[in-house]
Amino acid sequence: MGRIFVVDLEGRCYRCRFCDTPLALADDVLSRTFNCRKGRAYLFSNVVNITVGPSEERMMLSGMHTVTDIFCCCCGQLLGWKYVSAHDKSQKYKEGKFVLERWRIDEEVSEELSLDGRPSSSDADTASL
């Protein structure tokens, strides 16, 4: 196997929960209302640092689609799927889009956003002593 080159993402992004590899920018989320077998999922316009499995026909809640499973390029964990083609005309907007299962990803919180001038609960407890 060759060397793995990981694309680094600038800005708020989603990462593989298992190995922390960056996967997609928060700005690339198209929908947060998708569902998968184990709960919530997000639809993305673009995802990086993945490998794809073979195409297969799969019956989804919205009908028959041709999809490929997508995996983290670093740890190999299944992350979701990519829509290759939709059989129903009303579902064509999904073609070429990616679904990441919510429980398999983490949203990176920028350090700038977490800097906060308010005391934490432990600080407040200490201050009252």
C-alpha positions in Angstrom: 0.0 0.0 0.0 1.2 3.5 -0.8 1.7 6.5 1.5 -1.5 8.2 2.8 -1.7 11.9 2.3 -4.3 13.6 4.5 -6.0 16.8 3.4 -6.0 19.3 6.3 -9.0 21.5 6.5 -9.1 25.2 7.6 -12.0 26.3 9.7 -14.7 24.4 11.7 -14.8 20.8 10.5 -16.1 17.4 11.2 -13.6 14.6 12.1 -13.5 10.8 12.3 -14.5 9.9 15.8 -12.1 7.0 15.8 -8.8 8.6 14.6 -9.5 12.4 14.5 -8.9 12.7 10.7 -10.6 15.8 9.2 -13.5 14.8 6.9 -15.6 17.8 6.0 -16.1 21.5 6.6 -19.1 22.6 8.6 -19.9 25.0 5.7 -20.4 21.9 3.4 -23.3 20.6 5.4 -26.4 20.6 3.2 -28.8 18.9 5.6 -28.8 17.8 9.2 -32.2 16.0 8.9 -31.0 12.7 7.4 -31.4 9.4 9.2 -29.5 6.1 9.1 -30.0 2.8 10.8 -28.3 4.0 14.0 -29.8 7.5 14.2 -29.0 10.9 12.8 -26.9 11.6 9.7 -25.7 14.7 7.9 -25.7 15.3 4.1 -22.5 17.0 2.8 -21.6 18.5 -0.6 -18.0 17.5 -0.2 -16.0 15.1 2.0 -12.2 14.5 2.0 -9.8 11.8 3.4 -12.1 8.9 2.5 -11.9 5.8 0.4 -15.0 4.3 -1.3 -16.3 0.8 -1.6 -17.9 -0.8 -4.6 -21.2 0.6 -6.0 -24.3 -1.3 -5.0 -28.1 -0.9 -5.3 -29.6 -0.2 -1.9 -33.2 0.4 -0.9 -33.2 3.5 1.3 -36.1 5.2 3.1 -36.4 7.5 0.0 -36.4 4.7 -2.5 -33.8 2.8 -4.6 -30.4 4.3 -5.0 -27.0 3.3 -6.3 -24.5 4.0 -3.4 -21.0 3.4 -2.3 -19.9 3.0 1.3 -17.3 5.5 2.4 -14.5 4.8 4.8 -11.9 6.9 6.7 -8.6 6.8 4.7 -6.6 6.5 7.9 -8.3 4.0 10.2 -10.7 2.3 7.7 -13.8 2.9 9.8 -17.1 2.9 7.9 -18.4 6.5 8.0 -21.5 6.5 5.8 -22.2 6.5 2.1 -22.0 8.4 -1.2 -25.0 8.7 -3.5 -23.9 7.6 -7.0 -27.4 7.7 -8.6 -31.0 7.9 -7.7 -33.7 6.0 -9.5 -36.5 8.5 -8.6 -36.4 11.9 -10.3 -37.3 13.7 -7.1 -34.1 12.3 -5.4 -31.6 13.3 -8.2 -30.4 16.2 -6.0 -28.6 13.6 -3.8 -26.3 12.3 -6.6 -22.7 13.0 -5.9 -23.4 13.9 -2.3 -22.1 12.3 0.9 -23.9 11.1 4.1 -21.9 10.9 7.3 -23.5 9.0 10.2 -23.5 11.4 13.2 -22.4 8.9 15.8 -19.2 8.2 13.7 -18.0 11.8 13.5 -17.1 14.6 15.9 -17.4 18.3 15.3 -14.2 20.2 15.9 -14.7 23.2 18.2 -12.2 26.0 17.5 -10.2 27.1 20.5 -11.3 30.7 19.6 -14.9 29.7 20.3 -14.2 28.0 23.6 -12.3 30.9 25.1 -14.8 32.2 27.6 -14.5 34.9 30.3 -17.2 33.4 32.5 -16.1 31.3 35.4 -16.6 27.6 35.2 -18.6 25.9 38.0 -15.4 24.9 39.8 -14.2 28.5 39.7 -17.5 29.8 41.1 -17.4 27.2 43.9 -13.8 28.3 44.8 -14.7 32.0 44.7 -17.5 31.6 47.2 -15.2 30.0 49.8 
